């Protein structure tokens, strides 16, 4: 085993750990494929922006290709075949059912209004509004599944500062694990009590001590990342520095993590003991802004020399690359980025701009075009239209249909 890892090898380890180096399935994509991706990643981050497609659908497309989105919807739907639940992990996330016990410590801290695990403003509100919280809980227990908007007075003005008192109560109960997502209506949660949503065998699983849960979450982070610093490992499930104190060292002692130095990294790194160390990877994928390979922006810079910031909240005139920009992974390198918009009424996947990264190979445009056509088919759109903006835009426009 090497104790010093070159940067190119570190990239290949990370890509392989994420399941991006394997050929996409040929033929029907099934729950078995979904389960394998979930086992690798540990979670799918949820985000409300739908400029292209909701964020939790994208990591599966990046790894499996044009899979039926109903496969993921069904896995998060009520019934005996349910595979997923929603909770706060790496932000709001979908997690495998067997991870429920590993999140119980976070739910219990939320119940105690511990501001290590819950917004301080929400904790202060909860301290002053216990009767309303219990009233909302009883409504869910009696009437669920229901949406927050089904409760009179629950419609606020939007955003944290515009939440109604009823919406505050729903969010606190969700964080505390007293209610959970039964299903979604559009993108709106329908809440119910866990006893009616989760299988009895999941609720009966033993609850580990917090330190044991933290250790296991770090181990899963290491498996998903392949190679990472302690900070990277902590970020995956949003653990606090205090919660991982001593845990990484324990995983080194058990042999789950191997201390290594990565070329160019200032901080010590850890290699997952089961990580693959391929000599070559043949990846080709568009990545969501919230894909685990790139969601920790400093790690993306260390691995790929790729500076990436989402510009949704940046005024249009100040954006460098665009509103919803997806990195493009080719081989073991991020070679470009593309600003995309799915115009569903027109049946068009619009390329608003495309840019190559320094050193991108000459065939970057041709490979990106293939991935865009695959995405078009997956989204059920009729065509791709390219605005020739960005240095890669004209190349794409010469391969794909130009905008009218």
N, C-alpha and C positions, 0 to 999 in steps of 0.2 A: 504494500500500500504506500502510495506517495504521500509525503507530508507537505509537499509544495505542488500546487496545481496551476498550470498555465491558464491564462484568461480564455483562450479558445476552448480548452477542455472544460473549464467551468461553464461556459456557455452551452456546450453540448450536454453536459450533465443536467443543467437546468431545463433545457428543452426536452430531453428524454424523460425526466421526472414528471413533466407536465403532460406527457403523452402526445406531444406534438411531433415527435420524430417517426412515428409509426404510420404505415400506409392506412388510409381511410378504408373503412369496410366496403366490400363489394357486395351488393345485394341489400335486402331489407335490413334496416337498422332497428334493433329490438331493445327491450329492457335490459338484456344482458350487456349490450354496449353501453347503455346509460349507466348501469351499475358500475361498470369498470371505470368510466370517467369519474364518477362520484367518489369511488374508492381512492383514486389518485388525488383528486383535488380537495376532497373533504367538505367542500361547500361551493355554492354558486352565489355571488353577490347580486342583490336585487337593486335596480335603480329605475326611477320613473321615466327617464328620458326615452322617447321612442322615435328619435329622428331617423333611425334605421330599423331597429328592433329593440325590445327591452333587453337590458344587459344580461339577464340570467339565461337567455336563450343562446347567446353568442358563443360562450366557451365550448358548448357541445358542437356547434357548427364548425368552429375552428379545428376541432379534433376529429369529428365524424363526417363532416361534409353535410350534404342536404338531407338532414334527418327530418322526420315529421315532428313539428313542434308540439303536437298533441301528445307525443310520448312523454315530454316533460310535464305538460299540464296534467296528464293522468297520474303521473307519479306524485304530484302534489295535491291530488283530489281526494275527497273522502272515499272510504271504502277499504276493503281488506287488502287491496293491492297497493295501498299508499306506501311510498318509499321515503317521503320527504316531509319535513316540517319547517316552519319559519321561525327565526329568532335572530337576535343580535349576535353576530359572530365577527366576520370582517364587515362591519356595518350590517344592515339588514341582509339576511342571507337565507337560502334554502340549504338545509343540512340533512344528511341521512338520518333516519329515525333512531338508529342505534347511538347517535350522538346526543340524544336527549339527556341522559344522565350526566354527561360531561359539561352540560350547560347549567345544571341545577345550582351550582355555587353562585353563578352570576344572577340567577333568578332570586336566590335567597338574599343576596346583597341588595338587589333592587327592592325587595320587600322591606328591608331594613333602611331604605333610603340612603344607602351607602353611596356617596357621590364618586367613588371610584368606578362604579358601574352604571350610573344613571345620571342624566343631566341634572346639574345643581338646581336649575329653575324648576324642573319637574319634581325633584325631591322636596323642595320648599313648598310647592303647591300641594303635594300629597299630604304633607304634615298638617296642612290647614284644611284639608277637604276629605277626611276619612269617611264621613257619612255619605257623600256623593259617590265615592269610590265603591262603597259597599252596595249602594243602590244600583249602580251600573252593573256590578258583578251579578247581583240577583236578577237583573233583566236579562243578561246573557245566559245565566244558568236556566232561566225559565223559558226564554224565547229563542235562544240561539239555534242555528247560526244567524247573526244579524250584523249589519254594518253600523259603524258609528253614526252615519248619516240617517239611520232609521230612527234614532232617538230624537225626540223634539228638543230643539235648542242646540243640537250637536254641530250644526254648521257654523264654522268660524269664518275668518277672513282669509285663511290660507297662511302657510308658514307657521313656525313655532310661535311667533308673537301674535298670530291671529287665531290660535286654537281656542275653541270654546272650552268651558269647564268640563263638559261631557267628553270631548275629544281628549283632554288631558287625562281623564279617568281611564278611558280605553287604553291609551298609550302606557299609562303606569301599570295597569293590570297585565298588559301584554309583556312588558319588560319583566314584571314579577313572576311571569309564568302561570298566573292564575287563569288567564284566558290565552287562546292561541288562534292561529288562522285555520279555519275549517276549509275555506276555499276563497276564491276571489271573484268579484263581479267586475269585469273589466280589469282595472288595476286596484280596485277598492277591496280591502280585506273584509271578509265575513268572519266574525269572531264567534267562538264557542269555547266551552270549557274543555281542557285537555282530556278529561275522562270520556268525552263523546267523540273526540277527534283522533286520538292516538290509540293504537292497539293495546290491549291490556298487558300483553307480554312486554311491551316497551315501558309502560308505566311501572311495571313490576321489577325492572332491571335494578340491580343494586346501585345506590348512589355513592360514587367514590368520594373520599375526602378531597377538599379543594386542592391540596398539594398534589395528590395523585391525578386529579383531572388536569391540572396545569401541566404536569409531566407528560401525560398522554397527548394533550393538545399540541405541545411542543414537538413530540415525536411525529404526529401527523403533519405538522407544518414542515418538518424536515423531510419527510417522505415526499410531500408535494413539491417542495422547492429543490430538493436534490443537494444543493450546496448553498449555504447562507451564513450570514453573521447572526449573532445572538439577537440583534435588533430586528433583523428580517424575520427570524423565527417568532419573536414576540408579536410582531405586527400582524401575522397571518390571522390569528384569532383575537387580536386586539387585547393582549394580556399586558398588565402593568409591569414596570420594572420590578416592583416588590414581589409580584406573584411568580416571577421566574427566577428570583434570587436562589441560587444553589441548584435549580432544576436542570439547567443545561449541563452542569458539571456531573450531576447524577446520571444523565443520559450518556455522558462520556464514559462513566464508570461501568455502566451496564453494556457498553459496546454499541449502543444505538447510534451514537454520534462519534465521528472521528475528527479531532482537531487538525486543521490544515491551514496553510497560508496560500492565498490566491494572489497571483501576480497582479500588482497594481492596487490591491485593496489595503487600506490602512489598518482595518480591524481584523482580528482573528476570525476565521471561518470554520464552519463545521460541515463535514460531508456525511450525509445519511449513509449508514452502513450498507443498506441494500441498494444504493443508487447505481444505475448503469453508468458506465464511462465509455461511451461509444467513440470510435475513431472518426466517425462521420455521421452527420444527420442530414436527412433529405426533407426538411420541413418546408411547407408552404401554407401560410395561414394569415388571414386578416384577424386582428385581435381587437376585442372590445377594449375601451378605456379601463374597464374594470376586470380584465382578464388577470388571473393570478401571476402570469409571467411578467406583467408590466405594472400592476397596480401600485407597487411600492416604487415610486419614481426614482429614488436614489439608487435602488438596486438595479433598475433598468439602465441607469447611467453607468454604474460600475460594470455591469455585464456586457452591455452593447454599445457603450458610448452614445447613448440615445437620450437626449434631453426631451422630455415629454410632459406637457401640461395640458389638461383639458381646458378649453377656452369658452365653454358654454356661458359662463357668467362674465366673460370679458366683453366690453362693448364692441360691436361689429367692426368699427373702424380701427380698433386696437388689436384685433386678432392677427396672429402671425400666420396660422395655417388654416383656420376655419372653425366652424361651430362644433361639429362632431367628427373628430379625426381618429381614424383607425390606423395603428401601426401595421406594417406589412412585413412578416417574417419570411425569409427565404434562406434555405440552408440553415446555417448557424448564426445568421446576421439579420438584424432589422434593417432592411434596405430602402424603405420608403414609408410614406404616410399618405392617407387619402381622406379627404373631407367628403362624406357621403350623406345623402338624404334619400329616403324611400318615399317617393311621391306616389302613394297608393291609388288615389283617384285617377291619376294619369297612367298608372301601370308602369312607372319608370323608376329605375334606380339611377339617381343623378350623382355624377361625379362632379362636385363643385370645384375641386382642385386636387392635384396630385403632385407630390414632391418626392424626389429621390434623396437618399442619404449619401454623404460623401463615400466614395468607393463602391457605390452600388454597381453590380455587373450590368453589362449592356442588355441582357435579356430580362431585366427587371420589369419593364413595361409589358412585355409579352406574358410573363408569369402572372403579373397583377391582373391583366385582362382576363386570364382564365379564372382566377379566383372571383373576380367581379361577376363574370357570367354564371359561375356556380351559385353565388349569392343571389343573383337575380332569379334563378330557377327556384332556389330555396324559399325566397320570399313570395313567390308566385307572381312576379312582375313580368311584363312583356318584353322590356328592352332596357339596355343600359345607354344612357346619354352622357356625354363627356363635355364639360366646359373646359377649354384648353388653358386652364389656369394652373400656375405652378410649373416648375421645370419639366415635370413628367407628364403634365397634361397634354401637350401636343402629341407626344408619342402615343398615349392612350387614345386620343382622338383619331389618330391614324389607323388604329386597330379596331376600335369600337365605334358605333354610330355617333356622329356629332349631334349636339343639341340643335334643335330647330331654331 
